[in-house]
Amino acid sequence: MPQQQQQRRMFTAALLVLVFILAAVSTAEAGKKEKPEKKAKKSDCGEWQWSVCVPTNGDCGLGTREGTRTGAECKQTTKTQKCKIPCNWKKQFGAECKYQFQAWGECDLNTALKTRTGNLKRALHNADCQKTVTISKPCGKLTKPKPQGKFHLLKAAH
């Protein structure tokens, strides 16, 4: 009998050691789960809001833009970034908005203008661009067809 009691005590002791090991492992895992909360503090800063690109010289080419963000724990709330405005883009719709234009329409004889529509192709640096734009331009010289009968008669007389 004493040998059975000793085996039971050893078994109970081994069982207790196993319980303590499992408790220690689960505590360590619980400690790891707390780390994402620290990362949440870093995201206290708001998203960067950028101004339009201001060219250094002229109305296109290299320039700078200002960025700002909010947040009580942010180390940096303003910064300047280099940028570039393509010189071949239509500036009247925003220097950072690129449009794909359709062919020019027929000339409107009442207004002497022809128009075409452009769909937004690309916006640089999250620029606020219109989805579609319409532009007009003068038709150019409006030529009336000359009657050929008189011309041929005059030419034949000479």
LINPE-V880748 format. One record per residue. N is the residue number from 1. RES is the residue in one small letter. D_CENTER is the distance of its C-alpha to the mean C-alpha in whole Angstrom. Layout:
# LINPE-V880748
((N;RES;D_CENTER) (N;RES;D_CENTER))
This chain:
# LINPE-V880748
((1;m;81) (2;p;79) (3;q;78) (4;q;76) (5;q;75) (6;q;74) (7;q;71) (8;r;70) (9;r;69) (10;m;67) (11;f;65) (12;t;64) (13;a;63) (14;a;61) (15;l;60) (16;l;59) (17;v;57) (18;l;55) (19;v;54) (20;f;53) (21;i;51) (22;l;49) (23;a;49) (24;a;48) (25;v;45) (26;s;44) (27;t;43) (28;a;42) (29;e;39) (30;a;39) (31;g;38) (32;k;35) (33;k;34) (34;e;33) (35;k;31) (36;p;28) (37;e;29) (38;k;28) (39;k;25) (40;a;24) (41;k;25) (42;k;23) (43;s;20) (44;d;22) (45;c;19) (46;g;16) (47;e;13) (48;w;12) (49;q;11) (50;w;11) (51;s;13) (52;v;13) (53;c;14) (54;v;18) (55;p;20) (56;t;23) (57;n;25) (58;g;25) (59;d;22) (60;c;20) (61;g;20) (62;l;19) (63;g;19) (64;t;17) (65;r;15) (66;e;16) (67;g;14) (68;t;16) (69;r;17) (70;t;20) (71;g;22) (72;a;26) (73;e;26) (74;c;23) (75;k;24) (76;q;22) (77;t;20) (78;t;19) (79;k;18) (80;t;18) (81;q;16) (82;k;16) (83;c;14) (84;k;15) (85;i;15) (86;p;17) (87;c;20) (88;n;20) (89;w;18) (90;k;19) (91;k;19) (92;q;20) (93;f;17) (94;g;15) (95;a;15) (96;e;11) (97;c;11) (98;k;13) (99;y;15) (100;q;18) (101;f;21) (102;q;24) (103;a;28) (104;w;29) (105;g;32) (106;e;35) (107;c;37) (108;d;37) (109;l;41) (110;n;41) (111;t;38) (112;a;38) (113;l;35) (114;k;33) (115;t;29) (116;r;26) (117;t;23) (118;g;19) (119;n;16) (120;l;13) (121;k;12) (122;r;9) (123;a;7) (124;l;7) (125;h;6) (126;n;4) (127;a;7) (128;d;9) (129;c;11) (130;q;14) (131;k;14) (132;t;17) (133;v;19) (134;t;23) (135;i;25) (136;s;29) (137;k;31) (138;p;35) (139;c;37) (140;g;39) (141;k;42) (142;l;44) (143;t;47) (144;k;50) (145;p;51) (146;k;55) (147;p;58) (148;q;59) (149;g;63) (150;k;64) (151;f;62) (152;h;64) (153;l;67) (154;l;67) (155;k;67) (156;a;70) (157;a;72) (158;h;72))
